[in-house]
Amino acid sequence: MDDKKTEAGLSLSEQEARLISMIRDIRFGELHIFVSDGKPVRVEEIKKSIKL
């Protein structure tokens, strides 16, 4: 398993590390996160929402 240790001593999988990186990179908006077996498997960034 390719887990990464964080400053708090938590172990992150590669998918979790990529998810955190995406969250930090997004300036504002909404992400939908799809989880399987307790790990993120897909993220959708919501591009457009129109309120009438």
Secondary structure, DSSP 8 states (H G I E B T S, - for coil): ---EE-TTS-EE-HHHHHHHHHHHH-SS-EEEEEEETTEEEEEEEE------
